[in-house]
Amino acid sequence: MTMLSFQVSKDVERKVADNAAESGRTVEDLLSDMTARMVRDFEARQTFETMAQRGRGEVDKALDLLRKSDRS
């Protein structure tokens, strides 16, 4: 694993520690999970944007498909 290091204010450090303690986790585990979630969210947004770009100009086709499924 790689270690990340960054500076935060004492207030933020205390709040992160409080949050971790409240959830029964270590600060390292909490921040690792938060970072992994941030990466997954970023990748999901990239995938959505790619798919949306591919679908541009296909609104009428999509609406026709929806109308057909409503009739079923």
CHARMM-style PDB file with segment names, atoms N, HN, CA, C and O in Angstrom:
ATOM      1  N   MET     1       0.837  -1.190   0.000  1.00  0.00      PROA
ATOM      2  CA  MET     1       0.000   0.000   0.000  1.00  0.00      PROA
ATOM      3  C   MET     1       0.876   1.246   0.000  1.00  0.00      PROA
ATOM      4  O   MET     1       2.013   1.232   0.472  1.00  0.00      PROA
ATOM      5  N   THR     2       0.324   2.303  -0.533  1.00  0.00      PROA
ATOM      6  HN  THR     2      -0.599   2.314  -0.916  1.00  0.00      PROA
ATOM      7  CA  THR     2       1.009   3.587  -0.567  1.00  0.00      PROA
ATOM      8  C   THR     2       0.475   4.467   0.542  1.00  0.00      PROA
ATOM      9  O   THR     2      -0.713   4.429   0.863  1.00  0.00      PROA
ATOM     10  N   MET     3       1.349   5.250   1.119  1.00  0.00      PROA
ATOM     11  HN  MET     3       2.314   5.281   0.859  1.00  0.00      PROA
ATOM     12  CA  MET     3       0.935   6.165   2.174  1.00  0.00      PROA
ATOM     13  C   MET     3       0.779   7.565   1.590  1.00  0.00      PROA
ATOM     14  O   MET     3       1.658   8.051   0.878  1.00  0.00      PROA
ATOM     15  N   LEU     4      -0.335   8.204   1.892  1.00  0.00      PROA
ATOM     16  HN  LEU     4      -1.049   7.809   2.470  1.00  0.00      PROA
ATOM     17  CA  LEU     4      -0.551   9.594   1.518  1.00  0.00      PROA
ATOM     18  C   LEU     4      -0.357  10.444   2.758  1.00  0.00      PROA
ATOM     19  O   LEU     4      -0.713  10.038   3.865  1.00  0.00      PROA
ATOM     20  N   SER     5       0.200  11.605   2.569  1.00  0.00      PROA
ATOM     21  HN  SER     5       0.489  11.934   1.670  1.00  0.00      PROA
ATOM     22  CA  SER     5       0.420  12.514   3.689  1.00  0.00      PROA
ATOM     23  C   SER     5      -0.015  13.903   3.270  1.00  0.00      PROA
ATOM     24  O   SER     5       0.359  14.380   2.198  1.00  0.00      PROA
ATOM     25  N   PHE     6      -0.807  14.558   4.115  1.00  0.00      PROA
ATOM     26  HN  PHE     6      -1.110  14.171   4.986  1.00  0.00      PROA
ATOM     27  CA  PHE     6      -1.239  15.922   3.816  1.00  0.00      PROA
ATOM     28  C   PHE     6      -1.522  16.640   5.119  1.00  0.00      PROA
ATOM     29  O   PHE     6      -1.719  16.015   6.162  1.00  0.00      PROA
ATOM     30  N   GLN     7      -1.539  17.936   5.046  1.00  0.00      PROA
ATOM     31  HN  GLN     7      -1.379  18.443   4.199  1.00  0.00      PROA
ATOM     32  CA  GLN     7      -1.740  18.737   6.241  1.00  0.00      PROA
ATOM     33  C   GLN     7      -3.189  19.169   6.363  1.00  0.00      PROA
ATOM     34  O   GLN     7      -3.842  19.519   5.379  1.00  0.00      PROA
ATOM     35  N   VAL     8      -3.676  19.135   7.605  1.00  0.00      PROA
ATOM     36  HN  VAL     8      -3.146  18.851   8.404  1.00  0.00      PROA
ATOM     37  CA  VAL     8      -5.005  19.644   7.934  1.00  0.00      PROA
ATOM     38  C   VAL     8      -4.884  20.427   9.234  1.00  0.00      PROA
ATOM     39  O   VAL     8      -3.915  20.280   9.979  1.00  0.00      PROA
ATOM     40  N   SER     9      -5.872  21.247   9.486  1.00  0.00      PROA
ATOM     41  HN  SER     9      -6.659  21.366   8.880  1.00  0.00      PROA
ATOM     42  CA  SER     9      -5.859  22.011  10.732  1.00  0.00      PROA
ATOM     43  C   SER     9      -6.077  21.073  11.914  1.00  0.00      PROA
ATOM     44  O   SER     9      -6.579  19.960  11.752  1.00  0.00      PROA
ATOM     45  N   LYS    10      -5.699  21.526  13.091  1.00  0.00      PROA
ATOM     46  HN  LYS    10      -5.291  22.429  13.223  1.00  0.00      PROA
ATOM     47  CA  LYS    10      -5.921  20.734  14.312  1.00  0.00      PROA
ATOM     48  C   LYS    10      -7.403  20.453  14.501  1.00  0.00      PROA
ATOM     49  O   LYS    10      -7.782  19.374  14.958  1.00  0.00      PROA
ATOM     50  N   ASP    11      -8.234  21.414  14.154  1.00  0.00      PROA
ATOM     51  HN  ASP    11      -7.926  22.291  13.784  1.00  0.00      PROA
ATOM     52  CA  ASP    11      -9.678  21.240  14.302  1.00  0.00      PROA
ATOM     53  C   ASP    11     -10.180  20.099  13.414  1.00  0.00      PROA
ATOM     54  O   ASP    11     -10.963  19.259  13.858  1.00  0.00      PROA
ATOM     55  N   VAL    12      -9.730  20.074  12.169  1.00  0.00      PROA
ATOM     56  HN  VAL    12      -9.094  20.757  11.808  1.00  0.00      PROA
ATOM     57  CA  VAL    12     -10.126  19.009  11.249  1.00  0.00      PROA
ATOM     58  C   VAL    12      -9.579  17.672  11.741  1.00  0.00      PROA
ATOM     59  O   VAL    12     -10.288  16.666  11.708  1.00  0.00      PROA
ATOM     60  N   GLU    13      -8.352  17.650  12.187  1.00  0.00      PROA
ATOM     61  HN  GLU    13      -7.776  18.467  12.214  1.00  0.00      PROA
ATOM     62  CA  GLU    13      -7.759  16.421  12.715  1.00  0.00      PROA
ATOM     63  C   GLU    13      -8.584  15.869  13.877  1.00  0.00      PROA
ATOM     64  O   GLU    13      -8.836  14.666  13.946  1.00  0.00      PROA
ATOM     65  N   ARG    14      -8.998  16.734  14.776  1.00  0.00      PROA
ATOM     66  HN  ARG    14      -8.793  17.711  14.721  1.00  0.00      PROA
ATOM     67  CA  ARG    14      -9.803  16.320  15.928  1.00  0.00      PROA
ATOM     68  C   ARG    14     -11.154  15.776  15.478  1.00  0.00      PROA
ATOM     69  O   ARG    14     -11.616  14.748  15.973  1.00  0.00      PROA
ATOM     70  N   LYS    15     -11.781  16.473  14.535  1.00  0.00      PROA
ATOM     71  HN  LYS    15     -11.406  17.308  14.133  1.00  0.00      PROA
ATOM     72  CA  LYS    15     -13.098  16.030  14.062  1.00  0.00      PROA
ATOM     73  C   LYS    15     -13.019  14.686  13.332  1.00  0.00      PROA
ATOM     74  O   LYS    15     -13.911  13.849  13.475  1.00  0.00      PROA
ATOM     75  N   VAL    16     -11.964  14.480  12.557  1.00  0.00      PROA
ATOM     76  HN  VAL    16     -11.240  15.160  12.440  1.00  0.00      PROA
ATOM     77  CA  VAL    16     -11.791  13.198  11.882  1.00  0.00      PROA
ATOM     78  C   VAL    16     -11.574  12.102  12.924  1.00  0.00      PROA
ATOM     79  O   VAL    16     -12.152  11.020  12.816  1.00  0.00      PROA
ATOM     80  N   ALA    17     -10.757  12.372  13.916  1.00  0.00      PROA
ATOM     81  HN  ALA    17     -10.288  13.250  14.004  1.00  0.00      PROA
ATOM     82  CA  ALA    17     -10.512  11.391  14.980  1.00  0.00      PROA
ATOM     83  C   ALA    17     -11.801  11.086  15.733  1.00  0.00      PROA
ATOM     84  O   ALA    17     -12.074   9.927  16.043  1.00  0.00      PROA
ATOM     85  N   ASP    18     -12.591  12.103  16.029  1.00  0.00      PROA
ATOM     86  HN  ASP    18     -12.369  13.045  15.777  1.00  0.00      PROA
ATOM     87  CA  ASP    18     -13.874  11.908  16.710  1.00  0.00      PROA
ATOM     88  C   ASP    18     -14.809  11.054  15.847  1.00  0.00      PROA
ATOM     89  O   ASP    18     -15.463  10.140  16.349  1.00  0.00      PROA
ATOM     90  N   ASN    19     -14.865  11.355  14.566  1.00  0.00      PROA
ATOM     91  HN  ASN    19     -14.334  12.098  14.159  1.00  0.00      PROA
ATOM     92  CA  ASN    19     -15.715  10.600  13.650  1.00  0.00      PROA
ATOM     93  C   ASN    19     -15.292   9.137  13.602  1.00  0.00      PROA
ATOM     94  O   ASN    19     -16.136   8.242  13.651  1.00  0.00      PROA
ATOM     95  N   ALA    20     -14.002   8.896  13.506  1.00  0.00      PROA
ATOM     96  HN  ALA    20     -13.317   9.623  13.466  1.00  0.00      PROA
ATOM     97  CA  ALA    20     -13.490   7.526  13.461  1.00  0.00      PROA
ATOM     98  C   ALA    20     -13.819   6.788  14.757  1.00  0.00      PROA
ATOM     99  O   ALA    20     -14.282   5.648  14.731  1.00  0.00      PROA
ATOM    100  N   ALA    21     -13.579   7.439  15.876  1.00  0.00      PROA
ATOM    101  HN  ALA    21     -13.203   8.365  15.897  1.00  0.00      PROA
ATOM    102  CA  ALA    21     -13.854   6.805  17.166  1.00  0.00      PROA
ATOM    103  C   ALA    21     -15.336   6.491  17.318  1.00  0.00      PROA
ATOM    104  O   ALA    21     -15.703   5.423  17.807  1.00  0.00      PROA
ATOM    105  N   GLU    22     -16.174   7.412  16.902  1.00  0.00      PROA
ATOM    106  HN  GLU    22     -15.875   8.280  16.505  1.00  0.00      PROA
ATOM    107  CA  GLU    22     -17.622   7.217  17.010  1.00  0.00      PROA
ATOM    108  C   GLU    22     -18.083   6.014  16.191  1.00  0.00      PROA
ATOM    109  O   GLU    22     -19.023   5.319  16.577  1.00  0.00      PROA
ATOM    110  N   SER    23     -17.423   5.772  15.063  1.00  0.00      PROA
ATOM    111  HN  SER    23     -16.660   6.337  14.749  1.00  0.00      PROA
ATOM    112  CA  SER    23     -17.808   4.649  14.215  1.00  0.00      PROA
ATOM    113  C   SER    23     -17.019   3.378  14.535  1.00  0.00      PROA
ATOM    114  O   SER    23     -17.179   2.358  13.865  1.00  0.00      PROA
ATOM    115  N   GLY    24     -16.171   3.442  15.557  1.00  0.00      PROA
ATOM    116  HN  GLY    24     -16.041   4.270  16.102  1.00  0.00      PROA
ATOM    117  CA  GLY    24     -15.417   2.270  15.980  1.00  0.00      PROA
ATOM    118  C   GLY    24     -14.309   1.865  15.028  1.00  0.00      PROA
ATOM    119  O   GLY    24     -13.968   0.687  14.921  1.00  0.00      PROA
ATOM    120  N   ARG    25     -13.751   2.847  14.337  1.00  0.00      PROA
ATOM    121  HN  ARG    25     -14.028   3.803  14.424  1.00  0.00      PROA
ATOM    122  CA  ARG    25     -12.709   2.566  13.355  1.00  0.00      PROA
ATOM    123  C   ARG    25     -11.488   3.417  13.644  1.00  0.00      PROA
ATOM    124  O   ARG    25     -11.548   4.374  14.417  1.00  0.00      PROA
ATOM    125  N   THR    26     -10.381   3.056  13.013  1.00  0.00      PROA
ATOM    126  HN  THR    26     -10.332   2.279  12.386  1.00  0.00      PROA
ATOM    127  CA  THR    26      -9.192   3.888  13.126  1.00  0.00      PROA
ATOM    128  C   THR    26      -9.303   5.038  12.120  1.00  0.00      PROA
ATOM    129  O   THR    26     -10.053   4.961  11.147  1.00  0.00      PROA
ATOM    130  N   VAL    27      -8.558   6.078  12.371  1.00  0.00      PROA
ATOM    131  HN  VAL    27      -7.949   6.141  13.162  1.00  0.00      PROA
ATOM    132  CA  VAL    27      -8.522   7.215  11.445  1.00  0.00      PROA
ATOM    133  C   VAL    27      -8.044   6.723  10.075  1.00  0.00      PROA
ATOM    134  O   VAL    27      -8.576   7.128   9.042  1.00  0.00      PROA
ATOM    135  N   GLU    28      -7.046   5.855  10.079  1.00  0.00      PROA
ATOM    136  HN  GLU    28      -6.613   5.526  10.918  1.00  0.00      PROA
ATOM    137  CA  GLU    28      -6.500   5.349   8.819  1.00  0.00      PROA
ATOM    138  C   GLU    28      -7.560   4.591   8.028  1.00  0.00      PROA
ATOM    139  O   GLU    28      -7.690   4.779   6.818  1.00  0.00      PROA
ATOM    140  N   ASP    29      -8.323   3.727   8.716  1.00  0.00      PROA
ATOM    141  HN  ASP    29      -8.217   3.574   9.699  1.00  0.00      PROA
ATOM    142  CA  ASP    29      -9.376   2.977   8.029  1.00  0.00      PROA
ATOM    143  C   ASP    29     -10.457   3.910   7.495  1.00  0.00      PROA
ATOM    144  O   ASP    29     -10.922   3.747   6.366  1.00  0.00      PROA
ATOM    145  N   LEU    30     -10.852   4.881   8.301  1.00  0.00      PROA
ATOM    146  HN  LEU    30     -10.474   5.013   9.218  1.00  0.00      PROA
ATOM    147  CA  LEU    30     -11.885   5.837   7.877  1.00  0.00      PROA
ATOM    148  C   LEU    30     -11.436   6.601   6.634  1.00  0.00      PROA
ATOM    149  O   LEU    30     -12.179   6.692   5.657  1.00  0.00      PROA
ATOM    150  N   LEU    31     -10.233   7.143   6.669  1.00  0.00      PROA
ATOM    151  HN  LEU    31      -9.629   7.069   7.463  1.00  0.00      PROA
ATOM    152  CA  LEU    31      -9.738   7.925   5.534  1.00  0.00      PROA
ATOM    153  C   LEU    31      -9.486   7.055   4.313  1.00  0.00      PROA
ATOM    154  O   LEU    31      -9.695   7.499   3.185  1.00  0.00      PROA
ATOM    155  N   SER    32      -9.038   5.818   4.523  1.00  0.00      PROA
ATOM    156  HN  SER    32      -8.868   5.457   5.440  1.00  0.00      PROA
ATOM    157  CA  SER    32      -8.837   4.902   3.402  1.00  0.00      PROA
ATOM    158  C   SER    32     -10.174   4.593   2.724  1.00  0.00      PROA
ATOM    159  O   SER    32     -10.273   4.618   1.497  1.00  0.00      PROA
ATOM    160  N   ASP    33     -11.192   4.305   3.522  1.00  0.00      PROA
ATOM    161  HN  ASP    33     -11.111   4.285   4.519  1.00  0.00      PROA
ATOM    162  CA  ASP    33     -12.520   4.038   2.965  1.00  0.00      PROA
ATOM    163  C   ASP    33     -13.093   5.249   2.253  1.00  0.00      PROA
ATOM    164  O   ASP    33     -13.688   5.120   1.183  1.00  0.00      PROA
ATOM    165  N   MET    34     -12.917   6.428   2.842  1.00  0.00      PROA
ATOM    166  HN  MET    34     -12.433   6.533   3.711  1.00  0.00      PROA
ATOM    167  CA  MET    34     -13.423   7.656   2.213  1.00  0.00      PROA
ATOM    168  C   MET    34     -12.723   7.919   0.883  1.00  0.00      PROA
ATOM    169  O   MET    34     -13.359   8.335  -0.086  1.00  0.00      PROA
ATOM    170  N   THR    35     -11.426   7.679   0.838  1.00  0.00      PROA
ATOM    171  HN  THR    35     -10.910   7.341   1.625  1.00  0.00      PROA
ATOM    172  CA  THR    35     -10.666   7.894  -0.388  1.00  0.00      PROA
ATOM    173  C   THR    35     -11.096   6.900  -1.467  1.00  0.00      PROA
ATOM    174  O   THR    35     -11.260   7.270  -2.629  1.00  0.00      PROA
ATOM    175  N   ALA    36     -11.276   5.641  -1.076  1.00  0.00      PROA
ATOM    176  HN  ALA    36     -11.142   5.341  -0.132  1.00  0.00      PROA
ATOM    177  CA  ALA    36     -11.729   4.628  -2.044  1.00  0.00      PROA
ATOM    178  C   ALA    36     -13.110   4.989  -2.581  1.00  0.00      PROA
ATOM    179  O   ALA    36     -13.367   4.829  -3.774  1.00  0.00      PROA
ATOM    180  N   ARG    37     -14.000   5.473  -1.720  1.00  0.00      PROA
ATOM    181  HN  ARG    37     -13.791   5.603  -0.751  1.00  0.00      PROA
ATOM    182  CA  ARG    37     -15.342   5.876  -2.164  1.00  0.00      PROA
ATOM    183  C   ARG    37     -15.253   7.057  -3.135  1.00  0.00      PROA
ATOM    184  O   ARG    37     -15.973   7.105  -4.133  1.00  0.00      PROA
ATOM    185  N   MET    38     -14.374   7.995  -2.836  1.00  0.00      PROA
ATOM    186  HN  MET    38     -13.790   7.956  -2.025  1.00  0.00      PROA
ATOM    187  CA  MET    38     -14.201   9.150  -3.709  1.00  0.00      PROA
ATOM    188  C   MET    38     -13.735   8.706  -5.095  1.00  0.00      PROA
ATOM    189  O   MET    38     -14.215   9.216  -6.107  1.00  0.00      PROA
ATOM    190  N   VAL    39     -12.799   7.757  -5.139  1.00  0.00      PROA
ATOM    191  HN  VAL    39     -12.409   7.343  -4.317  1.00  0.00      PROA
ATOM    192  CA  VAL    39     -12.297   7.244  -6.420  1.00  0.00      PROA
ATOM    193  C   VAL    39     -13.411   6.524  -7.172  1.00  0.00      PROA
ATOM    194  O   VAL    39     -13.565   6.723  -8.377  1.00  0.00      PROA
ATOM    195  N   ARG    40     -14.201   5.680  -6.473  1.00  0.00      PROA
ATOM    196  HN  ARG    40     -14.076   5.519  -5.494  1.00  0.00      PROA
ATOM    197  CA  ARG    40     -15.312   4.981  -7.134  1.00  0.00      PROA
ATOM    198  C   ARG    40     -16.329   5.978  -7.690  1.00  0.00      PROA
ATOM    199  O   ARG    40     -16.825   5.810  -8.804  1.00  0.00      PROA
ATOM    200  N   ASP    41     -16.636   7.017  -6.910  1.00  0.00      PROA
ATOM    201  HN  ASP    41     -16.233   7.154  -6.005  1.00  0.00      PROA
ATOM    202  CA  ASP    41     -17.582   8.036  -7.374  1.00  0.00      PROA
ATOM    203  C   ASP    41     -17.043   8.763  -8.611  1.00  0.00      PROA
ATOM    204  O   ASP    41     -17.784   9.031  -9.556  1.00  0.00      PROA
ATOM    205  N   PHE    42     -15.760   9.075  -8.591  1.00  0.00      PROA
ATOM    206  HN  PHE    42     -15.158   8.858  -7.823  1.00  0.00      PROA
ATOM    207  CA  PHE    42     -15.136   9.752  -9.733  1.00  0.00      PROA
ATOM    208  C   PHE    42     -15.202   8.868 -10.981  1.00  0.00      PROA
ATOM    209  O   PHE    42     -15.535   9.336 -12.070  1.00  0.00      PROA
ATOM    210  N   GLU    43     -14.879   7.586 -10.806  1.00  0.00      PROA
ATOM    211  HN  GLU    43     -14.608   7.206  -9.921  1.00  0.00      PROA
ATOM    212  CA  GLU    43     -14.920   6.666 -11.940  1.00  0.00      PROA
ATOM    213  C   GLU    43     -16.347   6.476 -12.451  1.00  0.00      PROA
ATOM    214  O   GLU    43     -16.568   6.378 -13.659  1.00  0.00      PROA
ATOM    215  N   ALA    44     -17.311   6.425 -11.538  1.00  0.00      PROA
ATOM    216  HN  ALA    44     -17.132   6.505 -10.558  1.00  0.00      PROA
ATOM    217  CA  ALA    44     -18.714   6.288 -11.951  1.00  0.00      PROA
ATOM    218  C   ALA    44     -19.147   7.516 -12.744  1.00  0.00      PROA
ATOM    219  O   ALA    44     -19.848   7.394 -13.749  1.00  0.00      PROA
ATOM    220  N   ARG    45     -18.730   8.699 -12.293  1.00  0.00      PROA
ATOM    221  HN  ARG    45     -18.161   8.798 -11.477  1.00  0.00      PROA
ATOM    222  CA  ARG    45     -19.083   9.930 -13.016  1.00  0.00      PROA
ATOM    223  C   ARG    45     -18.452   9.938 -14.403  1.00  0.00      PROA
ATOM    224  O   ARG    45     -19.087  10.344 -15.376  1.00  0.00      PROA
ATOM    225  N   GLN    46     -17.206   9.490 -14.493  1.00  0.00      PROA
ATOM    226  HN  GLN    46     -16.689   9.160 -13.703  1.00  0.00      PROA
ATOM    227  CA  GLN    46     -16.545   9.422 -15.802  1.00  0.00      PROA
ATOM    228  C   GLN    46     -17.287   8.461 -16.731  1.00  0.00      PROA
ATOM    229  O   GLN    46     -17.489   8.763 -17.907  1.00  0.00      PROA
ATOM    230  N   THR    47     -17.694   7.305 -16.204  1.00  0.00      PROA
ATOM    231  HN  THR    47     -17.530   7.060 -15.248  1.00  0.00      PROA
ATOM    232  CA  THR    47     -18.435   6.329 -17.004  1.00  0.00      PROA
ATOM    233  C   THR    47     -19.751   6.922 -17.467  1.00  0.00      PROA
ATOM    234  O   THR    47     -20.121   6.791 -18.634  1.00  0.00      PROA
ATOM    235  N   PHE    48     -20.467   7.580 -16.548  1.00  0.00      PROA
ATOM    236  HN  PHE    48     -20.167   7.686 -15.600  1.00  0.00      PROA
ATOM    237  CA  PHE    48     -21.740   8.212 -16.908  1.00  0.00      PROA
ATOM    238  C   PHE    48     -21.544   9.253 -17.995  1.00  0.00      PROA
ATOM    239  O   PHE    48     -22.304   9.292 -18.963  1.00  0.00      PROA
ATOM    240  N   GLU    49     -20.527  10.100 -17.844  1.00  0.00      PROA
ATOM    241  HN  GLU    49     -19.909  10.068 -17.058  1.00  0.00      PROA
ATOM    242  CA  GLU    49     -20.284  11.146 -18.834  1.00  0.00      PROA
ATOM    243  C   GLU    49     -19.931  10.552 -20.199  1.00  0.00      PROA
ATOM    244  O   GLU    49     -20.351  11.074 -21.232  1.00  0.00      PROA
ATOM    245  N   THR    50     -19.165   9.468 -20.202  1.00  0.00      PROA
ATOM    246  HN  THR    50     -18.825   9.045 -19.363  1.00  0.00      PROA
ATOM    247  CA  THR    50     -18.823   8.793 -21.459  1.00  0.00      PROA
ATOM    248  C   THR    50     -20.074   8.241 -22.124  1.00  0.00      PROA
ATOM    249  O   THR    50     -20.276   8.411 -23.327  1.00  0.00      PROA
ATOM    250  N   MET    51     -20.912   7.579 -21.335  1.00  0.00      PROA
ATOM    251  HN  MET    51     -20.748   7.441 -20.358  1.00  0.00      PROA
ATOM    252  CA  MET    51     -22.143   7.016 -21.877  1.00  0.00      PROA
ATOM    253  C   MET    51     -23.100   8.118 -22.344  1.00  0.00      PROA
ATOM    254  O   MET    51     -23.763   7.977 -23.372  1.00  0.00      PROA
ATOM    255  N   ALA    52     -23.163   9.200 -21.592  1.00  0.00      PROA
ATOM    256  HN  ALA    52     -22.624   9.315 -20.758  1.00  0.00      PROA
ATOM    257  CA  ALA    52     -24.027  10.312 -21.982  1.00  0.00      PROA
ATOM    258  C   ALA    52     -23.550  10.921 -23.297  1.00  0.00      PROA
ATOM    259  O   ALA    52     -24.359  11.294 -24.147  1.00  0.00      PROA
ATOM    260  N   GLN    53     -22.250  11.018 -23.455  1.00  0.00      PROA
ATOM    261  HN  GLN    53     -21.593  10.715 -22.764  1.00  0.00      PROA
ATOM    262  CA  GLN    53     -21.689  11.566 -24.696  1.00  0.00      PROA
ATOM    263  C   GLN    53     -22.051  10.683 -25.882  1.00  0.00      PROA
ATOM    264  O   GLN    53     -22.394  11.178 -26.955  1.00  0.00      PROA
ATOM    265  N   ARG    54     -21.972   9.361 -25.678  1.00  0.00      PROA
ATOM    266  HN  ARG    54     -21.693   8.959 -24.806  1.00  0.00      PROA
ATOM    267  CA  ARG    54     -22.330   8.433 -26.755  1.00  0.00      PROA
ATOM    268  C   ARG    54     -23.796   8.558 -27.128  1.00  0.00      PROA
ATOM    269  O   ARG    54     -24.159   8.346 -28.285  1.00  0.00      PROA
ATOM    270  N   GLY    55     -24.645   8.899 -26.167  1.00  0.00      PROA
ATOM    271  HN  GLY    55     -24.350   9.071 -25.227  1.00  0.00      PROA
ATOM    272  CA  GLY    55     -26.078   8.964 -26.410  1.00  0.00      PROA
ATOM    273  C   GLY    55     -26.568  10.315 -26.900  1.00  0.00      PROA
ATOM    274  O   GLY    55     -27.750  10.470 -27.208  1.00  0.00      PROA
ATOM    275  N   ARG    56     -25.681  11.289 -26.977  1.00  0.00      PROA
ATOM    276  HN  ARG    56     -24.721  11.163 -26.727  1.00  0.00      PROA
ATOM    277  CA  ARG    56     -26.115  12.607 -27.445  1.00  0.00      PROA
ATOM    278  C   ARG    56     -26.700  12.481 -28.848  1.00  0.00      PROA
ATOM    279  O   ARG    56     -26.141  11.789 -29.699  1.00  0.00      PROA
ATOM    280  N   GLY    57     -27.808  13.141 -29.082  1.00  0.00      PROA
ATOM    281  HN  GLY    57     -28.262  13.703 -28.390  1.00  0.00      PROA
ATOM    282  CA  GLY    57     -28.445  13.110 -30.390  1.00  0.00      PROA
ATOM    283  C   GLY    57     -29.344  11.908 -30.571  1.00  0.00      PROA
ATOM    284  O   GLY    57     -29.902  11.719 -31.652  1.00  0.00      PROA
ATOM    285  N   GLU    58     -29.500  11.092 -29.547  1.00  0.00      PROA
ATOM    286  HN  GLU    58     -29.046  11.245 -28.669  1.00  0.00      PROA
ATOM    287  CA  GLU    58     -30.311   9.884 -29.638  1.00  0.00      PROA
ATOM    288  C   GLU    58     -31.606  10.016 -28.823  1.00  0.00      PROA
ATOM    289  O   GLU    58     -32.242   9.010 -28.506  1.00  0.00      PROA
ATOM    290  N   VAL    59     -31.992  11.230 -28.490  1.00  0.00      PROA
ATOM    291  HN  VAL    59     -31.476  12.047 -28.747  1.00  0.00      PROA
ATOM    292  CA  VAL    59     -33.158  11.458 -27.642  1.00  0.00      PROA
ATOM    293  C   VAL    59     -34.427  10.888 -28.271  1.00  0.00      PROA
ATOM    294  O   VAL    59     -35.195  10.197 -27.600  1.00  0.00      PROA
ATOM    295  N   ASP    60     -34.649  11.169 -29.539  1.00  0.00      PROA
ATOM    296  HN  ASP    60     -34.025  11.730 -30.083  1.00  0.00      PROA
ATOM    297  CA  ASP    60     -35.863  10.673 -30.197  1.00  0.00      PROA
ATOM    298  C   ASP    60     -35.912   9.150 -30.209  1.00  0.00      PROA
ATOM    299  O   ASP    60     -36.964   8.555 -29.976  1.00  0.00      PROA
ATOM    300  N   LYS    61     -34.784   8.529 -30.478  1.00  0.00      PROA
ATOM    301  HN  LYS    61     -33.929   9.012 -30.667  1.00  0.00      PROA
ATOM    302  CA  LYS    61     -34.713   7.071 -30.485  1.00  0.00      PROA
ATOM    303  C   LYS    61     -35.028   6.517 -29.085  1.00  0.00      PROA
ATOM    304  O   LYS    61     -35.766   5.541 -28.953  1.00  0.00      PROA
ATOM    305  N   ALA    62     -34.472   7.136 -28.058  1.00  0.00      PROA
ATOM    306  HN  ALA    62     -33.872   7.929 -28.165  1.00  0.00      PROA
ATOM    307  CA  ALA    62     -34.718   6.696 -26.682  1.00  0.00      PROA
ATOM    308  C   ALA    62     -36.183   6.874 -26.306  1.00  0.00      PROA
ATOM    309  O   ALA    62     -36.774   5.996 -25.678  1.00  0.00      PROA
ATOM    310  N   LEU    63     -36.763   7.987 -26.680  1.00  0.00      PROA
ATOM    311  HN  LEU    63     -36.283   8.701 -27.191  1.00  0.00      PROA
ATOM    312  CA  LEU    63     -38.173   8.220 -26.374  1.00  0.00      PROA
ATOM    313  C   LEU    63     -39.064   7.215 -27.081  1.00  0.00      PROA
ATOM    314  O   LEU    63     -40.048   6.751 -26.506  1.00  0.00      PROA
ATOM    315  N   ASP    64     -38.738   6.873 -28.312  1.00  0.00      PROA
ATOM    316  HN  ASP    64     -37.938   7.250 -28.780  1.00  0.00      PROA
ATOM    317  CA  ASP    64     -39.499   5.842 -29.029  1.00  0.00      PROA
ATOM    318  C   ASP    64     -39.434   4.506 -28.298  1.00  0.00      PROA
ATOM    319  O   ASP    64     -40.444   3.811 -28.183  1.00  0.00      PROA
ATOM    320  N   LEU    65     -38.261   4.148 -27.808  1.00  0.00      PROA
ATOM    321  HN  LEU    65     -37.441   4.713 -27.902  1.00  0.00      PROA
ATOM    322  CA  LEU    65     -38.122   2.898 -27.052  1.00  0.00      PROA
ATOM    323  C   LEU    65     -38.968   2.925 -25.778  1.00  0.00      PROA
ATOM    324  O   LEU    65     -39.597   1.928 -25.422  1.00  0.00      PROA
ATOM    325  N   LEU    66     -38.979   4.057 -25.104  1.00  0.00      PROA
ATOM    326  HN  LEU    66     -38.468   4.867 -25.393  1.00  0.00      PROA
ATOM    327  CA  LEU    66     -39.794   4.185 -23.893  1.00  0.00      PROA
ATOM    328  C   LEU    66     -41.291   4.073 -24.215  1.00  0.00      PROA
ATOM    329  O   LEU    66     -42.052   3.436 -23.487  1.00  0.00      PROA
ATOM    330  N   ARG    67     -41.678   4.688 -25.287  1.00  0.00      PROA
ATOM    331  HN  ARG    67     -41.060   5.205 -25.878  1.00  0.00      PROA
ATOM    332  CA  ARG    67     -43.092   4.608 -25.681  1.00  0.00      PROA
ATOM    333  C   ARG    67     -43.491   3.175 -26.000  1.00  0.00      PROA
ATOM    334  O   ARG    67     -44.579   2.730 -25.634  1.00  0.00      PROA
ATOM    335  N   LYS    68     -42.613   2.459 -26.679  1.00  0.00      PROA
ATOM    336  HN  LYS    68     -41.729   2.820 -26.976  1.00  0.00      PROA
ATOM    337  CA  LYS    68     -42.879   1.065 -27.011  1.00  0.00      PROA
ATOM    338  C   LYS    68     -43.000   0.221 -25.756  1.00  0.00      PROA
ATOM    339  O   LYS    68     -43.849  -0.668 -25.686  1.00  0.00      PROA
ATOM    340  N   SER    69     -42.159   0.487 -24.761  1.00  0.00      PROA
ATOM    341  HN  SER    69     -41.469   1.209 -24.817  1.00  0.00      PROA
ATOM    342  CA  SER    69     -42.208  -0.311 -23.524  1.00  0.00      PROA
ATOM    343  C   SER    69     -43.464   0.007 -22.714  1.00  0.00      PROA
ATOM    344  O   SER    69     -43.941  -0.848 -21.968  1.00  0.00      PROA
ATOM    345  N   ASP    70     -44.005   1.213 -22.845  1.00  0.00      PROA
ATOM    346  HN  ASP    70     -43.617   1.907 -23.452  1.00  0.00      PROA
ATOM    347  CA  ASP    70     -45.242   1.581 -22.161  1.00  0.00      PROA
ATOM    348  C   ASP    70     -46.432   0.811 -22.720  1.00  0.00      PROA
ATOM    349  O   ASP    70     -47.390   0.534 -22.000  1.00  0.00      PROA
ATOM    350  N   ARG    71     -46.372   0.471 -23.991  1.00  0.00      PROA
ATOM    351  HN  ARG    71     -45.594   0.696 -24.577  1.00  0.00      PROA
ATOM    352  CA  ARG    71     -47.477  -0.244 -24.640  1.00  0.00      PROA
ATOM    353  C   ARG    71     -47.504  -1.728 -24.269  1.00  0.00      PROA
ATOM    354  O   ARG    71     -48.523  -2.399 -24.432  1.00  0.00      PROA
ATOM    355  N   SER    72     -46.376  -2.229 -23.769  1.00  0.00      PROA
ATOM    356  HN  SER    72     -45.548  -1.683 -23.637  1.00  0.00      PROA
ATOM    357  CA  SER    72     -46.289  -3.664 -23.436  1.00  0.00      PROA
ATOM    358  C   SER    72     -47.059  -4.004 -22.176  1.00  0.00      PROA
ATOM    359  OT1 SER    72     -47.085  -5.163 -21.763  1.00  0.00      PROA
TER     360      SER     72
END
